[in-house]
């Protein structure tokens, strides 16, 4: 007897059927509970396995994708680096090629310019030689024509003179002979004029050629001069820098000297400082007085009316008083003029600083007379 395993289902033997179980039966209820627990446990395990497998698959996919992206990034970087190296090498090669071509073009241009210059010089020399030969040939032809013409004219004139000599009018023959001689001299002068004209034309052509050569020489001189001026400008700039440095050092030295002078002035005593001030004031005093008495230029005149004779008794007293206080007429006139000084208080104060009173002529002279013995004593 053979078993048919295809018609046999194993779970039907181990798994109880829920539809035939009685939940009210303790045995069935316990079986249903165990069955439910086992079913749920297996479902959880299967779910965990499925989730773990899915997580593992997704992590693997993520790692694979990350690795793939990293490889693609490295490949892209390598491609860009290779392209950059190719571009750099290509640019360097192009630069070298351009520099080489530029150098070749420059050499070719220099060769062309040199060849053109040589051709121009050769052409100028050839034209000069042609002009010289042409002028010389024309001059020789002209001289020969003039000489031939002169010989012919002289022969004709000689023949005329011979015929005239045989005539009865000797005087007229002599006159014609003299005229022929004059014409011969004139012809000779014409020959000389033609020769000088030819020489002038030749000198003109030579001058033109020399002017062309001189222009080319001047062009070269201008180039050399420009280079020399550039070098001179650079040297001048260096000299200016050195001059500025020397000026700066000189300024520092002068400032140091001024500082030392100021320090020396600061350590002077009060008497020495006062003496320096008075000496400076004495030096500036003439200019100060000159400026202060400028209003006196507008005074046309000063009139002094003396009335001492009206009262002889009082006149004596007034005269004596005037002699004591105001002085004579000249002193009174000068004192009156001094009253017109501008900024008189300031000037009197400056004069008082050096021991001089400038209010009047008497005060001024008394100050001078009082200071004179002191000076003599000091001497």
Buried (B, 14 or more C-beta within 10 A) or exposed (E): EEEEEEEEEEEEEEEEEEEEBEEEEEEBEEBBEEBEEEEEEEEEEEEEEEEEEEEEEEEEEEEEEEEEEEEEEEEEEEEEEEEEEEEEEEEEEEEEEEEEEEEEEEEEEEEEEEEEEEEEEEEBEEEBEEBBEEBEEEBEEBBEEBEEEBEEBBEEBEEBBEEBEEEEEEEEBEEBBEEBEEBBEEBEEEBEEBBEEBEEBBEEBBEEBEEBEEEBEEEEEEEEEEEEEEEEEEEEEEEEEEEEEEEEEEEEEEEEEEEEEEEEEEEEEEEEEEEEEBEEBEEEBEEBBEEBBEEBEEEEEEEEEEEEEEEEEEBEEBBEEBEEEBBEEEBBBBBBBBEBBEEBEEBBEBBEEBEBBBBBBBBBEEBEEEEEEEEEEEE
